[in-house]
Amino acid sequence: MGKIVLENIEEDTLDRLRALASSTGRTPEEEAKFLIADALSRSQEERGRREALLRRMREISSMSPPVRGVDMTDLIREDRDR
């Protein structure tokens, strides 16, 4: 197992970590390991959701033919002048 040493952590942050660890029945070191693992897991899940959403957006986009030769400025003006 690897080892990480954290230096120069603000006392307030350490106090909050100690309080959280105490409330969960873990040591501050165990709590820090738990928090890091949890954050990395959520980060990976979020990345997977974003990738799935992007794939779905591309699928939907590919269903429509590309629009060429349309001046969007004219369409915006037309809509605004209604």
N, C-alpha and C positions, 0 to 999 in steps of 0.2 A: 504494500500500500504506500502511496506517495505521501509526501508531507508538504504542507503549505504553512509558511510563517507570515502572519500579518503584523505589520509594524505601523506605528503612528496612527492608531485608531483613536478617534475622539472618545473621551471618557463617557460622554453621554451615550454614544453608540454602544460601548461596552456595557454600560448600566442597563440599557434596553435589552441587550442580548442576554445578560444575566437574568433579568426579570422574566423574559420569555422562556428561557431554559428552565427556570424555577417553576413556572406555571405548567410546563409540559413534563416535568420530572426528568429532564435531561441535564447533562452538564453543558456549560457554554460551548465546549468543543463539539459535543454531539449535536447541539442545536445548530451551530454554524454549518456542520456537515449536512444536516437535514435541509437547512435553508438553501444551501448551494445546490444540492441534488434536486430539490423541488423546483427551484428557479430554472435550472437547465432543462428539466423535464417539460415544464410549461413552455419554455422558449421553443423547444423542438416541436411540441404539439401545435403551437401558434404558427410556426413556420410551415408545418404540414397543412394547416387550414388555409393559410395564405396561398400556398402552391395549388391546392385544390380549387380555390376560388379563382385564381388566375387561369387555370386550365378551363374551368367552366366559362369564364368570360371570353376566352379565345374561341371556344366551341360556339358560343352564341354569336360572336362577331363573325365567324366564318359562315354563318347561315345567311348573311346579308351580302349582296354584291357590293364591291367598293363603289363609292360615289366619286365620279371624276367630272371636272368641268363645271362645277357648281360654285358660284361666288357666294360664299357665306355672308359677306357684307350685305349683299342685296337681300338675302333672306332675313337677316337681323333687322335691317331697315324696314322691310315690309311688315314684319311682326310688330316692331315698335310703333309703326304708324297706324296700326289698327285701332 
